[in-house]
Amino acid sequence: MVKMSILKQIKALEKKRAYVLDKMLSVNLMAPGSYRQVYCRCGKKNCRCYSGKGHPYSRITFSEDGRSRTKAIHENNIGWIKKVTKNYRDFKEGIKKIKEYDARLLKLLDQHLKEIIEQTRKEKEYN
């Protein structure tokens, strides 16, 4: 009989993979890029920023058509931008996990195939 451990491993891996995939597909808003707060000086000699690090600005940086882009984010949208960029990072991480699971799954399936063939040959030799 085939070792149950390989079958259990395959089924457990499929459960993990299905969980990750369901989680990924449940997300409906995402945006590539990263949010950060940057500081810029306005250039006015009488302004407090002239001798300091500058005024804070919220920005998102992302890649578009092979070029790095940056856009200003209104303070009302900061929470939303953080959420959708995190969703994007989580989605990309999910893709990595699924690729790892698939590679492990293929190895286990190869092992399973070899064991089934060996078991079949032991049961009845064919010519």
N, C-alpha and C positions, 0 to 999 in steps of 0.2 A: 504494500500500500504506500502511496505517496506521503512523504512527511507532511504532517499538518502544519508544521512551523512555517514552511514556505507559503502555504495557502493563507495562513493567518497573517503573515507579514504582508502579503499582497493585498488582502482585504483591509488591513489596518492602514496601509499606505493609500489605498483608494479613498478611505474615509477622510484622511487628512487632506488629500488633494481636493476632494469634493467640498470640504469645509472652506478651504482657502478660495476655491473658485466661486462658491456661493457668496462669500464675503466680498470678493472683488466685483462680482456682477451686481451687487446690491447698491453700489455707489453710482450715483447719477450725475454728480458734479465734480469735475477735477480740472486743474490747470497746471501745466508744467511751469517750473520756475521756483524761485525762492524769494521769500519776503525778508526784508531787512530795513532797519532804520539807519539812514545815513545823515551826516551833518555837513551843511554847506554854509559858507560865509556869504552874507549878502553884499559886502563890499562897502557899506556905509561906515565911515570912520567913527561916528558917534554911537553906533549900535554895540550892544553888549557882546555880539558874536565876533566883533573885530579882533578882540584879543583872546577869545575863547575858541571852542571847537566848532562853533557854528549853530545854525538853527536845525532842528531835527526835521527830516522828511522821511515819509514812508514810501518805499519803493518795492517793486517786484522786478526781478531780473530773470529773463528767459531767453531761449534760443529760438530764432525764427529765420527760416531760409538760410541756415548756416551762420547766422550772425547773432551776436549777443545784443539783446534789447533790454531796455529798462523803462519802466513807466511809473509815474507817480500814483500813489494810492491815497484816496481820500480817507480821513480818519474813521468815517462811518463804515468803510469797507474793510478795515484791517482784519477784523475777526473772520469775515467771509473769505478773504484772500488766504489767511492762515489755514483755514479749513480745506479749501479746494486744493491748495498746494500740498497739504499733508495727504489728502486723498490720492493725489497723483503719485506721491512717493510711496505710499502704501500699495497702490496698484502695481507699480514697478517692482516692489519687493515681492508681491504675490506672484508675479511672473517668474522671478528667480526661484521662488520656492517650488512652483509647479514644474519648472525645468529640472530641478534637483529630484523631485518626486518621480518624474517621468524616467529619468536616468536610472534611478534605483529600481523602479518598477520593471523596466526592460531587463535588467540583470536578473531580477527574481523570476521573471517569465522565462528567460533562457534556462535558468536552473530547473524550473518546473518542467519545461519541455524535455530536458535531458533525463530527468527522473522518470517521467511518464514513458519515454522511449525505452529506457532501461527496464522498467517494470513490465512493459509489454513484451519485450524480448525474453524476459525470464519466464513469463507465463506460457509462451509458446514460441518456439524458434520457427522461423519461416525461411524458406529457400527461394 
